[in-house]
C-alpha cells in the first residue's frame, strides 16, 4: 500500500544561523529510512505524468520502485539510462516546476520528492557502489563538443554511449561550466560535480581544457581534423548590466564575476589569494537563482546586511521557491517592487549607496508577468559598499563572429527543431540558443542534439 501522508518527508539541513557562516552543503540528504518512506508515497501511476515534465525523460516511477525493492544499483542504472548527471540534477533541478509539478500526489497535497530521491540514489551509488561506466564499442565516427557545461557533458555522454569518439573543448581550465563556476558549494559541492565528470571520462569522453574555440581553433579546423559533426554548448557567460550611472565604481560586480571568484577561484577559503570584496553591506539586483546564490554567498563572506533588490513582487520571482525560502531563513532582506536608478560612490571611486525607486505592477508583459512601473518621486538610497548585478547573461558572440554561415539572433545561435544550425554538420543547444536558463533544460537540449547528430551521421 502507498504511503498516503500528505506532505513530503522533510530533508535534514543545517541550522540557518550556522550555515549562513559556512560554505558547507545546506541539506544533508535523506537517510535510507527517509528515502524509503518518501518512495512509498509514489502511486506508481501507469501513465507516469511526472516523466512528461522531465527534460531528460528519467524513468521516474521505475527508479522509485527500485528504492522500495531495495535494489539501489538498479535504481541508479535506471536514472543513468537517460541522465548523465543524476547527483547534480537531484540538487539543482527545479523539480517543482517540472516533474513534481504534474505529480498526481501534488493535485491535493505535496508532490512526491522526486528530486530528493534522485539525489539519494546518486549519493548512495557514490558511497556504496562503483561508478565505473562500461565503454561502448567504437563506431569509427568523431564528434567535437564545444563547452563542458551541462549541455556539452550530456551530449558527450549520450554520443559516447553510442560508440562515438567524443572530444569536449572547454575554454576554462576546469570542466563543468556553470556547475563549477556559477552554483555555490553550499548548493552543489564541487566534489560531486567532479565525480560525475570523472565518470564521463571513464566512459571514454576526452576533455581538452583552456581551448577557446574561435581563437585557439576554429570550427573549420575541427572539421579538417576529422570531426564529422560539432555541437556548440558554450552557454551564456556574458553578463548583462543596467547601464545606470555608477556601474563603473569599485565594488560593482556582475554575478558571474562574483560567483566565479568564489566558486572556481575559491575566494571563500582564506588560504587562497583570490581578490574579492569582503563586504559589509550588499545589494544584489535580480530575482532569479543566480541572485539568490550571490546574496547567500555574500552573507557567507561576512556581510552584515544583504539586500535582494527586485522590481517585481515575490510571486513573479523566477528563483526556485526552495532558494527563496533558504535565503529568507539566512537573513537576506528582500526589497521587492524596487528598481535601481543609480549607484553612488565616494571621491576614491568606491560604492557608498545605491539609489532605488519604488515600483508598482501594471499590465502583464510578453512573458505573462505584470510590467513594473516606477512611482514618481519615490527615490531613496540604500547604503551599501557592494553591488552585484544578477539580471541575466547572454551567449558570448565569439563563435558566431569567427564562423562563416552560422546564423545568430540577438546574440543567440539559431537552430531548427532538430538542434541543427544554419551550418552543415553544426548543432547547438542550451543557453547559447535560449539565453540563460536552467541546468536541466540545457541537459535536455544536449540529449536532443546527441540524437540528432547520431541520425545525421548515420544518414551519411
C-alpha positions in Angstrom: 0.0 0.0 0.0 1.3 3.5 -0.8 2.2 5.9 2.0 -0.6 8.4 1.9 1.0 11.1 4.1 0.1 14.4 2.5 3.5 16.1 2.9 7.0 15.2 1.7 9.3 13.6 4.1 11.4 16.5 5.5 15.0 16.8 4.4 17.5 17.3 7.3 19.5 20.6 6.9 22.0 22.8 8.8 20.6 25.4 11.1 20.1 28.7 9.2 22.3 30.7 11.6 25.1 28.2 11.5 25.0 27.6 7.7 25.0 31.3 6.9 28.6 31.4 8.2 29.9 28.5 6.2 30.0 27.1 2.6 29.2 23.5 3.5 26.1 22.0 1.8 22.9 23.2 3.3 20.9 20.0 3.2 22.2 16.7 4.4 20.1 14.4 2.2 17.8 11.5 3.1 18.8 8.6 5.3 17.7 5.2 3.9 14.7 5.2 6.1 13.6 8.6 4.9 14.1 7.7 1.3 12.0 4.6 1.7 9.3 6.5 3.4 9.2 9.1 0.6 9.4 6.5 -2.2 6.4 4.8 -0.8 4.4 8.0 -1.3 4.7 7.3 -5.1 1.4 5.8 -6.6 3.3 4.1 -9.4 0.9 5.7 -11.9 0.7 3.6 -15.2 0.7 6.7 -17.4 3.5 8.4 -15.3 2.7 12.1 -15.9 5.8 13.0 -14.0 8.0 11.7 -16.8 6.5 14.1 -19.3 7.7 17.0 -17.2 11.3 15.8 -17.2 13.5 17.3 -20.0 15.8 14.3 -20.0 12.9 11.7 -19.6 14.1 9.9 -16.5 12.0 6.8 -15.8 10.8 8.2 -12.5 8.3 5.6 -11.3 10.8 2.8 -12.2 13.7 4.1 -10.2 11.5 4.9 -7.2 10.1 1.3 -7.4 13.7 0.1 -7.2 14.2 2.1 -4.0 11.2 0.4 -2.5 12.5 -3.0 -3.6 15.9 -2.3 -2.1 17.8 -2.5 -5.4 19.8 0.6 -5.3 22.2 -0.3 -8.1 19.2 -0.8 -10.5 17.7 2.5 -9.3 20.9 4.3 -10.2 21.2 2.5 -13.6 17.6 3.4 -14.4 18.3 7.1 -13.8 21.6 6.8 -15.6 19.9 5.5 -18.8 18.8 9.0 -19.6 20.6 11.4 -17.3 24.4 11.9 -17.3 24.4 13.9 -14.1 22.0 12.4 -11.5 23.7 13.8 -8.4 23.7 17.3 -9.9 20.1 17.2 -11.1 18.9 15.9 -7.7 20.3 19.0 -6.2 19.7 21.9 -8.6 16.9 20.8 -10.9 13.7 22.9 -10.4 11.5 19.8 -9.9 8.7 21.9 -8.5 8.2 23.4 -12.0 8.7 20.2 -14.0 8.3 16.6 -12.9 6.8 17.4 -9.4 4.5 20.0 -10.9 2.4 17.3 -12.6 2.8 14.6 -10.0 -0.6 13.1 -9.2 0.1 13.4 -5.4 0.5 17.1 -5.9 -3.1 17.7 -7.0 -4.4 17.8 -3.4 -1.2 17.6 -1.3 2.5 17.8 -1.8 4.1 16.1 -4.7 6.5 13.1 -4.2 10.0 14.4 -3.5 11.4 13.2 -6.8 14.5 15.4 -6.7 15.3 14.3 -3.2 15.0 10.7 -4.1 17.2 11.1 -7.2 19.8 12.8 -5.1 19.6 9.9 -2.5 20.2 7.3 -5.2 23.1 9.1 -6.8 24.8 9.8 -3.4 24.2 6.1 -2.3 26.0 5.0 -5.5 28.9 7.2 -4.9 29.3 6.0 -1.4 28.5 2.3 -1.8 29.0 1.2 -5.4 31.3 1.6 -8.3 30.6 4.5 -10.7 32.5 2.8 -13.5 30.7 3.0 -16.7 31.0 0.4 -19.4 32.7 1.6 -22.6 30.7 1.3 -25.8 32.1 -0.4 -28.8 33.7 2.3 -31.1 31.7 3.0 -34.2 34.5 4.9 -36.0 32.9 8.3 -36.0 34.2 11.5 -34.4 32.2 14.4 -32.9 33.5 17.6 -31.3 31.7 19.3 -28.4 32.3 23.0 -27.6 31.8 23.7 -23.9 32.0 21.3 -20.9 28.8 22.6 -19.2 25.5 20.7 -18.7 24.6 20.7 -22.4 28.0 19.7 -23.6 28.5 17.0 -20.9 25.1 15.5 -21.6 25.6 15.5 -25.4 29.0 13.9 -25.0 27.8 11.2 -22.6 24.9 10.2 -24.9 27.2 10.1 -28.0 29.9 8.2 -26.2 27.4 5.6 -25.1 26.6 5.0 -28.8 30.3 4.4 -29.6 31.3 7.8 -30.9 34.9 9.2 -30.4 34.0 12.4 -28.5 36.2 15.3 -27.6 35.0 18.2 -25.5 36.8 21.6 -25.9 36.4 23.8 -22.8 37.6 27.4 -22.6 38.2 27.4 -18.9 40.9 25.4 -17.0 38.2 23.2 -15.3 35.3 21.3 -16.9 31.8 21.7 -15.6 30.7 25.1 -16.8 28.1 26.8 -14.6 28.2 23.7 -12.3 31.7 24.7 -11.3 31.9 28.5 -11.6 28.3 29.5 -11.0 26.5 27.4 -8.5 27.9 27.8 -4.9 29.5 25.0 -2.9 26.7 25.1 -0.3 24.1 24.2 -3.0 26.3 21.9 -5.2 29.6 20.6 -3.8 32.3 20.6 -6.4 33.4 17.2 -5.4 30.1 15.8 -6.6 30.4 17.5 -9.9 33.9 16.3 -10.4 32.9 12.7 -9.7 30.2 13.0 -12.4 32.7 14.4 -14.9 35.3 11.7 -14.0 32.6 9.1 -14.7 32.2 10.5 -18.2 35.9 10.4 -18.7 36.0 6.8 -17.7 33.3 6.1 -20.3 35.7 7.4 -23.0 34.9 11.1 -23.3 38.0 13.2 -23.8 38.1 16.7 -22.4 40.5 19.4 -23.6 40.6 22.5 -21.3 42.0 26.0 -22.0 40.7 25.7 -25.5 38.9 28.8 -26.7 37.2 27.9 -29.9 37.3 30.9 -32.2 40.8 31.7 -31.0 42.9 28.5 -30.4 40.9 26.5 -33.0 38.1 27.4 -35.4 35.1 25.2 -36.3 36.5 24.9 -39.8 39.8 23.5 -38.3 37.8 20.9 -36.3 36.2 19.6 -39.4 39.7 19.4 -41.0 40.8 17.3 -38.0 38.3 14.6 -38.9 35.3 15.5 -36.8 32.1 14.8 -38.7 29.8 17.0 -36.5 30.2 19.7 -34.0 27.9 20.6 -31.0 28.0 24.1 -29.6 27.1 24.1 -25.9 29.1 27.1 -24.8 26.3 28.5 -22.5 25.6 32.1 -21.7 28.5 33.6 -19.8 28.3 37.2 -20.9 26.8 39.3 -18.1 24.2 42.0 -18.6 24.3 45.4 -16.8 21.6 48.0 -16.4 23.6 50.9 -17.9 22.8 53.2 -15.0 25.2 55.8 -13.6 27.9 54.4 -11.3 28.2 50.9 -12.7 31.9 51.5 -13.2 32.6 52.2 -9.5 34.8 49.9 -7.4 32.6 47.4 -5.6 30.2 46.8 -8.5 30.3 43.2 -9.8 28.5 41.1 -12.2 27.1 38.0 -10.5 29.2 36.0 -13.0 32.5 37.5 -11.8 31.5 37.4 -8.1 30.4 33.8 -8.1 33.4 32.7 -10.3 35.8 34.2 -7.9 34.1 32.4 -5.0 33.4 29.0 -6.6 36.1 28.4 -9.2 38.8 30.5 -7.7 38.0 29.6 -4.0 37.9 33.1 -2.7 35.9 31.9 0.3 38.9 30.0 1.5 41.5 32.0 3.4 44.4 30.1 2.0 43.6 31.3 -1.5 44.7 34.8 -2.6 41.8 35.4 -5.0 40.9 39.2 -4.7 37.3 39.9 -3.8 35.5 42.4 -1.6 34.7 41.2 1.9 31.5 43.3 2.0 29.7 44.7 5.0 26.5 45.7 3.2 25.5 44.3 -0.2 22.7 44.9 -2.7 22.1 42.1 -5.2 20.0 43.2 -8.2 17.7 40.5 -9.6 15.2 37.8 -8.6 16.5 34.6 -10.1 18.5 31.7 -8.7 21.8 33.5 -9.6 20.6 36.4 -7.5 19.9 34.1 -4.5 23.3 32.4 -5.0 25.1 35.7 -5.0 23.2 37.1 -2.0 23.7 33.9 0.1 27.4 33.8 -0.9 27.9 37.4 0.2 26.3 36.6 3.6 28.8 33.7 4.0 31.7 36.1 3.2 30.7 38.0 6.3 28.3 40.7 5.1 26.2 42.1 7.9 23.3 43.1 5.6 22.4 41.7 2.2 19.5 43.1 0.2 17.8 41.4 -2.8 16.5 44.3 -4.9 13.9 43.2 -7.4 11.5 45.3 -9.4 8.5 42.9 -9.2 6.8 41.1 -6.4 7.7 37.8 -4.9 5.1 36.0 -6.9 6.9 37.0 -10.1 10.4 35.9 -8.9 11.9 33.3 -11.2 14.1 31.8 -8.4 13.2 28.3 -7.0 10.9 28.5 -4.0 13.4 26.5 -2.0 16.1 29.0 -2.7 13.9 32.0 -1.7 12.9 30.1 1.5 16.6 29.4 2.3 17.6 33.0 1.7 14.9 34.3 4.0 15.9 31.8 6.7 19.5 33.0 6.4 18.6 36.7 7.0 18.6 38.0 3.4 16.5 41.2 3.2 14.0 41.4 0.3 13.5 44.8 -1.2 10.7 43.9 -3.6 9.0 46.3 -6.0 12.1 48.4 -6.1 14.4 49.2 -9.0 17.9 50.8 -9.0 18.4 54.0 -11.0 22.0 55.0 -9.9 24.9 53.9 -7.9 26.8 56.5 -5.8 30.4 56.5 -4.7 33.0 58.4 -2.7 35.8 60.6 -4.0 38.1 57.5 -4.3 35.5 55.7 -6.6 34.2 53.2 -4.1 30.5 52.4 -3.8 28.7 54.1 -0.9 25.0 53.7 -1.8 22.5 52.5 -4.4 19.6 54.8 -5.4 16.3 53.0 -5.9 12.8 53.9 -7.0 9.7 52.2 -5.8 7.6 50.3 -8.4 4.1 49.1 -8.8 2.8 46.4 -11.1 0.8 47.3 -14.2 -0.4 45.2 -17.1 1.3 41.8 -17.9 4.3 41.9 -20.3 5.1 39.4 -23.2 6.2 36.7 -20.7 2.9 37.0 -18.8 4.3 38.8 -15.9 2.9 42.2 -14.9 5.0 45.0 -16.0 6.6 47.2 -13.3 6.0 50.9 -13.4 8.1 53.4 -11.4 6.4 55.5 -8.8 7.3 59.1 -9.4 9.2 60.9 -6.6 9.8 57.7 -4.6 13.6 57.7 -4.9 15.6 56.7 -1.9 19.2 55.5 -1.1 20.3 52.2 0.4 23.8 52.5 2.0 25.9 49.7 0.6 29.6 49.0 -0.2 29.0 46.3 -2.8 26.5 46.0 -5.7 26.1 42.7 -7.6 24.2 42.7 -10.9 22.3 39.4 -11.4 19.9 40.4 -14.2 20.8 37.7 -16.7 23.5 36.7 -19.2 23.9 36.4 -22.9 25.9 34.0 -25.0 29.5 35.0 -25.9 29.5 36.2 -29.5 33.0 34.8 -30.3 31.9 31.6 -32.1 29.4 33.3 -34.3 31.9 36.1 -35.1 34.5 33.5 -36.2 32.4 31.0 -38.0 31.0 31.6 -41.5 27.4 30.6 -42.2 26.3 30.4 -38.6 23.1 32.4 -38.1 22.5 34.2 -34.8 19.7 36.3 -33.5 20.1 38.8 -30.6 23.4 37.0 -29.7 21.8 33.5 -29.6 22.6 30.8 -32.2 19.6 29.9 -34.3 18.7 26.2 -34.6 15.8 24.3 -36.1 13.6 21.7 -34.3 16.4 19.2 -34.6 19.0 21.4 -32.9 20.7 22.0 -36.3 22.2 25.3 -37.1 22.4 27.0 -40.5 25.9 25.5 -40.9 26.1 21.9 -42.2 27.1 19.4 -39.5 27.0 22.0 -36.7 24.4 21.7 -33.9 23.8 23.8 -30.8 21.7 23.7 -27.7 21.4 25.0 -24.1 21.9 28.6 -23.1 23.8 29.5 -26.2 20.5 29.0 -28.1 17.9 30.0 -25.5 19.8 32.5 -23.4 20.3 31.9 -19.7 18.0 29.1 -18.5 18.2 26.1 -16.1 20.8 23.2 -15.9 18.2 20.6 -16.7 16.9 22.4 -19.8 20.5 22.6 -21.1 20.9 18.9 -20.4 17.7 18.2 -22.3 19.0 20.2 -25.3 22.3 18.2 -25.2 20.4 15.0 -25.2 18.2 16.0 -28.2 21.3 17.2 -30.1 23.1 13.9 -29.5 20.1 12.1 -31.0 20.1 14.5 -34.0 23.8 14.2 -34.6 23.6 10.4 -34.5 20.8 10.5 -37.1 22.8 12.9 -39.2 26.0 10.9 -39.3 24.1 7.6 -39.9 22.2 9.2 -42.8 25.5 10.0 -44.4 
